[in-house]
């Protein structure tokens, strides 16, 4: 079968899902640019990186998930489940929460754990309600994106591996944040 015939045989919802995955990859590339710029900002102000050892594993895991989901859908002929459209909407909402986190932290946000000495922790935006709202996004998105088109193997593997990695990451980040001065009291 010629590739064009194979592609023509894919259902419309699969194409829509693959489009969403491509948009997710594009969004991640924007994150990389913002993260590098913000890391440079932090380092220019005396920022100190913590947990450098686990960072490559995070990059590999998150990249692999973005490849594995589409591969599972296409190679194993996964169909969109009945809840797929609702999960599609949930994925979009999670992007809104992710960017709320990013914009709240401003130039302090990056994908690494970099602490700028003397800056108090951020307690506004979603950080008013949760200590690590971006990790909530990552956990939920690791389920929602692949499951929105039946890629349950990807969702399961990412969830388990991400849970192991988040244990390390959260310990690292909490220890790093403990070095900051207390946040100013709200009036």
N, C-alpha and C positions, 0 to 999 in steps of 0.2 A: 504494500500500500504506500502510495506517495504521501509525503508529509502534508501536502495541501489537502488531500482527501481526508487524512486523519483529523486535521484541524477543523475541517468543515463538518466533521461528524460530532464535534463537541457541542453539548447543549449550551444555549445562551446563558444560563445561570453559571455554568463553568467559566465562560468567557468573562462574565461580570465579576466573578470571584477572583479570577486571575488578574483582572484589571485592578481590583482592590489590593491584591497582594503586590502588584507593581507600584501602586501608589504608596503602599506601606514601605516598600524598599526605598522609594524616592524620599519619603519622610525621614527614614533612618539616615539617609545620606545627608539631608539637611541637618539632622541632629549632630552628625559627625563634624560638620563644618562649624556649627554653633559651639559644640563642645570644645573643639580645638581652639577657637577664638577665646572662649571663656577660660579655658585652662591657662592660656597665655596670660590673660588678665590676672588670674590668681597667682601665677608664678611671679609675675612682675611686681606683685604686692607682698612677696615673701611667702607665698603658699607652699605648703608642705604636703607631698603626696603620701598617702597611707595605702597599704594593701595592694601594692603594685603586682605582687605575685599572682593574685587570683584574676586580675584584669584580663589577661589573654584568654583564659577559660571562658569568661563572660562573652567576649567578642566571638569566639568560636561557637558557643552555644546559641547565641542570638542569631548569628549568621546561618548556622545550620538549620535552625527552625524555619527561617524564611525560605530556605531551599527545600527542606524536607516536606513541608506542607504541600506545596504545588506538586512535588514529585510523587507524593503519596496519592494525591487526587488523580493525577494523570496516569500513573503507572498501574494503580490498583482500581482505576475506574470508579472512584468514589462519587456518589450522587449527593446532591445537596439535600440535607434532611429537612423535614417540615419546619423546624425551628431555625433553619439557615438564615432566612431574611431577618428575623429578630436578632440573631447573633451578629449579622452584618451591621445592623443599626447600633448594636452595643459596641462593636468595634469602632465605629465612628465616634460614639460618645466617649469612649476611652481615649481617643486621640485628643478630644477637647480637654479631658482631665490631665493628660500628659502635658499639654502645652500650658495649662494653667500652672502646673508645677514648674515648668521651665521658665515661664515669664515671672512667676513669683520670686524665684531665686535670682532672676536676672543674670548678671555676669558671673555669679557664683555657681550657676548650674553647669555641670559637665558630667561626662560618663565615668569619671574617675572619682576617687575620694581625695579631694584637695582641700585642705583647711588653710584659710588665711588667718594668721595669728591676729588676735585682737578684735576680729569681727564677731559679734554675737550671733547665735543661731537665728535663723529666720522663723518667725512665728505667725506670719500672715498667710493669706490665701488658704490653700488646702492644708498647709502645715499648722493651721490653727486647730484642725480637727484630727489630724494623723501625723505621727512622727515621720513616716516614710510613704507618703501617698503615691509617689512614682512607682514604688515596688508593688503596690496594690494594682496599679495599671499593668505592670509587666506580668504579674501572676494571672490576672484576669484575661489579658490579651493572649497569653500563651495558651489559654483554653479556647477563648472565643474565636480567634482567627482560624485555627485549623478546624475546629468543630463546626464552624459555619458552612463547611463543605464536606463534612464527614471524615476529616483526616484525624481520626481518633488515635492512631499510633503516634503521630507527631505530637498531638496534644498531651498524651500520657507521658511520652519520653521527655518532652520539654518540661512538663510540670515536675516530674521527679528530679531531673537533673538540676532544674532551676531552684527547687527547694533546697537541695544540698548546697548549691552555690550561694543562695541567699543567706543561709546560716552563717557562712564565712563572711559574706559581704556586710551583713547587718552588725555582726560583732566588730568588724573592722571600722565601720562607719560610726557606731556608737562610741567606741573608744576614741576615735578621732574627734568627734563632736564634744566629748567630755573635756577636751583641752581648750574649748572656747570659753570666753567669759559668759556669765549668765545673760539671758535676753533681758532687755530693759522691761521693767514692770509697766503694764498698760494702765493708763489713767482711767 
